[in-house]
Amino acid sequence: MNYTRYFPDYDPATLPAIPSNWIDASWKHDVCPAFSVSGLLIYVDFADPADREYPECQRYSVQFNSGIREGEPHLLETDNWQSVLEFVDNFSFAESSDAAQG
């Protein structure tokens, strides 16, 4: 797991249940662990806002995984993990529906 190497202070007990098809895409220059799936990059910040680089930000954010991390627009920012899972599922469904129609 990359996140344990790059974020040794991140308590694994606070990490939500990551779906098995998500890939740990954490990188040493990010501010928190990140996971990749279906062309998306999902950041999972520290549970305690005081431990975050940007305490005012919400814990979870989703953006396109374009390879350019800095400055990419966020598609979703939330403190609700279920909202993240639903967003990713709906994105994946829409993506596969578009492919089937094309």
N, C-alpha and C positions, 0 to 999 in steps of 0.2 A: 504494500500500500504506500503510495507516494505521500499521502497526507501525513502519515505518522513520521516520515523522514523530514518533510519540509516544515511541519508544524508540531514539534515535539510537545509543546505546551497545550495542544488541543486535547481535551479529555474525550476519549473515544466513547465513553458512556453517555455523552451529550449529543453524539451524532445520531440523527434520525435513521430509521431503517432505510438504507439505500437499496433500491431495486437491483437485483442480480445482473441485469443487462447494462447497468450504468458503469462506465469506466472511470477509475480514479484519474483525473487529469490535473491534479494539483501540481503547482509549479512554485519554485522557490521565491519568485518575485511577486507572487500574489499575496493578498492579505489574509486569505483563508483557504480552506480546502475547496476544490472544485471537481465536478463530475461531468462527464460528457455522455450524451445519448441523443440520437436522432438529429444531429446537427445543432444541438443546443449545449450550452455550458451552464451548469447549475452551481452557484457558489453557496456554500453552507458556512456562514460565519460563526464565530464563537457564541455560545449560548448566553453568556453574560455580556451585555453591551459594554461594560467597563473594560473588557478584554479585547474589544474590537479596535481596529485602527480608526474607524469612523463610528463612534458609539451611537450617533444619531441615525445611522442607517438601519434598515430592517435586516433581519437575519439571513433571509434567503433572497437570491436574485437569479434571474434567468436571462441569458442573452444568446445570440447566435454564436456558434463556435466557428468563427471565421479565421481563427489563427491570429487575429489582431485583438488583443484583450483590452488594452488601455483605450478608453474613449468609445468603446462599442456601446450602443444604446441598450438599456435594459428593457426586456420585454415584459418582465414581471419583477416586482419587489414586494415582499410580504414577510410577515412573521408567522405565517400559517403554512406548515409543511404540507397539509392536505391540499391546499391551493396549488402548491408547486407540482405535486403529483398529478392533479387533475389537468393543470396547464400542459404538462409534458405529454400526458396521455392524449389530450385533445389535439395537440400539435402533431403528434405522431400519427394519429388517425387522419387528420386533415392532409398530412403529407402523403400518406399511402393512398388516400382517396384521389388526390390530385394526380398521382402517378398512374393509377388505374384508369383515369379518364383520359390521360394524355396519350 
